[in-house]
């Protein structure tokens, strides 16, 4: 998926500055697509030159001038075309999994620490996603929101992010438990006899 499709999808809501888009990436889209602010701004410039977005300049007092981007008809058409294409299957490329695969050949304590760190990151992200979920739902139940909200895409992608981080936590807990059990049995079997 090109970064441009994620940007176009975010501009379905309303016009936004590059700064606002970068914040939105961190708050909501980061559960399925990541980018740096530099990549985002470069892509916005390309998209503007290709007529997919327009930018209007807003003068601000006591702040730098900003550009607000909005979707053009061509941008909306490209996004609509994107939704008709079969997505490529997701492939996992995760260095931590390689470390776990090779744990017996390396430093088990370092791998255990990396897993604990990954679990802490997942727990933090899960809390952020759950707070965002509460804000999106407001006073509505999930069923009411899904039946009546003008746009459900952001909620559905957020739900995927929540389940992804829950599974990350579950897996980390499982691996740490196995490593702890194996460490205990290894210490017991190699202890004084």
C-alpha positions as MATLAB code, in Angstrom:
seq = 'XXXXXXXXXXXXXXXXXXXXXXXXXXXXXXXXXXXXXXXXXXXXXXXXXXXXXXXXXXXXXXXXXXXXXXXXXXXXXXXXXXXXXXXXXXXXXXXXXXXXXXXXXXXXXXXXXXXXXXXXXXXXXXXXXXXXXXXXXXXXXXXXXXXXXXXXXXXXXXXXXXXXXXXXXXXXXXXXXXXXXXXXXXXXXXXXX';
ca = [
       0.000    0.000    0.000;
       1.319    3.408   -0.841;
       1.504    6.060    1.853;
      -0.649    8.199   -0.406;
      -3.650    5.895    0.074;
      -3.412    6.210    3.847;
      -3.216   10.012    3.512;
      -6.142   10.122    1.100;
      -8.199    7.998    3.498;
      -7.381   10.343    6.369;
      -8.489   13.363    4.323;
     -11.959   11.854    3.905;
     -12.837   13.418    7.274;
     -11.870   17.007    6.568;
      -8.993   19.168    5.474;
      -5.896   18.924    7.634;
      -2.429   20.376    7.925;
       0.651   18.189    7.579;
       1.151   18.557   11.329;
      -2.433   17.398   12.002;
      -1.966   14.437    9.657;
       1.269   13.467   11.420;
      -0.521   13.585   14.784;
      -3.379   11.535   13.396;
      -0.945    8.941   12.103;
       0.481    8.597   15.599;
      -2.930    8.508   17.286;
      -5.007    6.339   15.001;
      -3.464    5.120   11.766;
      -0.278    3.892   13.471;
      -2.017    0.616   14.311;
      -1.802   -0.329   10.637;
       0.516    2.123    8.862;
       3.581    4.028   10.012;
       5.429    6.981    8.546;
       7.783    9.731    9.571;
       6.779   13.399    9.351;
       9.405   13.896    6.636;
       7.913   11.099    4.500;
       4.439   12.514    5.069;
       5.382   16.044    3.961;
       7.239   14.766    0.879;
       4.242   12.665   -0.102;
       1.841   15.593    0.419;
       3.972   17.729   -1.919;
       3.967   14.954   -4.551;
       0.232   14.459   -4.199;
      -0.379   18.188   -4.562;
       1.722   18.330   -7.745;
      -0.259   15.353   -9.114;
      -3.605   17.015   -8.329;
      -4.722   14.477   -5.721;
      -4.896   17.080   -2.948;
      -5.076   20.848   -2.859;
      -3.522   23.066   -0.250;
      -4.664   26.424    0.984;
      -2.424   28.723    2.964;
      -3.630   29.921    6.345;
      -1.879   32.894    7.940;
      -1.702   32.646   11.719;
      -0.828   35.177   14.375;
       2.141   34.239   16.534;
       2.525   30.970   14.651;
       4.034   30.004   11.336;
       1.841   29.991    8.249;
       0.339   26.577    7.616;
      -1.088   24.745    4.658;
      -4.367   22.866    4.953;
      -4.738   19.957    2.562;
      -7.993   18.624    1.215;
      -8.955   15.833   -1.134;
      -9.605   16.663   -4.803;
     -11.993   14.792   -7.047;
      -8.960   13.063   -8.604;
      -7.748   12.095   -5.125;
     -11.155   10.700   -4.210;
     -11.216    8.751   -7.487;
      -7.755    7.293   -6.823;
      -8.820    6.263   -3.328;
     -12.005    4.677   -4.711;
      -9.884    2.792   -7.285;
      -7.558    1.615   -4.512;
     -10.489    0.037   -2.643;
     -11.273   -2.166   -5.659;
      -7.868   -3.854   -5.723;
      -7.156   -7.073   -3.856;
      -4.611   -6.299   -1.134;
      -1.361   -8.194   -0.922;
      -1.213  -10.734    1.927;
       0.420   -9.459    5.082;
       3.844  -10.889    5.807;
       5.463  -10.738    9.225;
       9.034   -9.455    9.312;
       9.968   -9.137   12.945;
      13.512   -9.215   14.312;
      12.225  -10.250   17.730;
      10.813  -13.453   16.240;
      14.213  -14.238   14.748;
      15.782  -13.684   18.178;
      13.240  -16.020   19.784;
      13.852  -18.593   17.029;
      17.574  -18.522   17.880;
      17.271  -18.123   21.652;
      19.225  -21.285   22.446;
      22.199  -19.943   20.469;
      22.301  -16.550   22.164;
      21.708  -14.584   25.301;
      18.352  -15.753   26.703;
      18.270  -12.911   29.233;
      18.685  -10.317   26.467;
      15.874  -11.926   24.472;
      13.696  -12.107   27.585;
      14.338   -8.392   28.138;
      13.426   -7.610   24.511;
      10.175   -9.538   24.908;
       9.341   -7.670   28.111;
      10.050   -4.391   26.301;
       7.785   -5.414   23.410;
       5.043   -6.293   25.870;
       5.359   -2.890   27.568;
       5.077   -1.130   24.204;
       2.009   -3.227   23.320;
       0.388   -2.415   26.672;
       0.987    1.303   26.134;
      -0.401    1.197   22.605;
      -3.403   -0.813   23.767;
      -4.232    1.835   26.388;
      -3.951    4.578   23.751;
      -6.177    2.664   21.354;
      -8.754    1.987   24.068;
      -8.858    5.703   24.958;
      -9.334    6.545   21.288;
     -12.100    3.940   21.101;
     -13.888    5.611   24.029;
     -13.611    9.008   22.314;
     -14.933    7.628   19.028;
     -17.891    5.912   20.691;
     -18.740    8.824   22.963;
     -22.053    8.005   24.587;
     -22.984    5.417   21.930;
     -22.801    1.689   22.336;
     -20.629   -0.065   19.799;
     -23.702   -1.482   18.041;
     -25.358    1.954   17.791;
     -22.141    3.569   16.574;
     -21.609    0.930   13.882;
     -25.237    1.268   12.743;
     -25.424    5.072   12.657;
     -21.976    6.677   12.399;
     -21.295    8.451    9.094;
     -17.932    6.631    8.817;
     -17.099    3.300   10.431;
     -13.731    2.670    8.739;
     -11.655    4.431   11.414;
     -13.424    2.460   14.154;
     -12.996   -0.868   12.399;
      -9.275   -0.302   11.813;
      -8.914    0.762   15.427;
     -10.647   -2.460   16.524;
      -8.030   -4.386   14.523;
      -5.250   -2.442   16.225;
      -6.730   -3.277   19.626;
      -6.943   -6.995   18.867;
      -3.409   -6.942   17.411;
      -1.927   -5.434   20.585;
      -3.970   -7.782   22.791;
      -2.497  -10.716   20.867;
       1.018   -9.241   21.151;
       0.596   -9.076   24.931;
      -0.794  -12.622   25.101;
       2.102  -13.973   23.024;
       4.738  -12.117   25.074;
       3.223  -13.472   28.293;
       3.260  -17.004   26.859;
       6.895  -16.762   25.745;
       8.026  -15.306   29.066;
       6.199  -18.064   30.948;
       7.836  -20.759   28.805;
      11.274  -19.202   29.208;
      10.791  -18.879   32.960;
       9.670  -22.510   33.240;
      12.561  -23.740   31.115;
      14.974  -21.599   33.111;
      13.683  -23.061   36.376;
      13.891  -26.638   35.137;
      17.368  -26.052   33.634;
      18.597  -24.593   36.930;
      17.047  -27.516   38.837;
      18.526  -30.176   36.536;
      22.012  -28.630   36.512;
      22.037  -27.812   40.201;
      24.111  -29.589   42.802;
      23.426  -33.276   42.785;
];
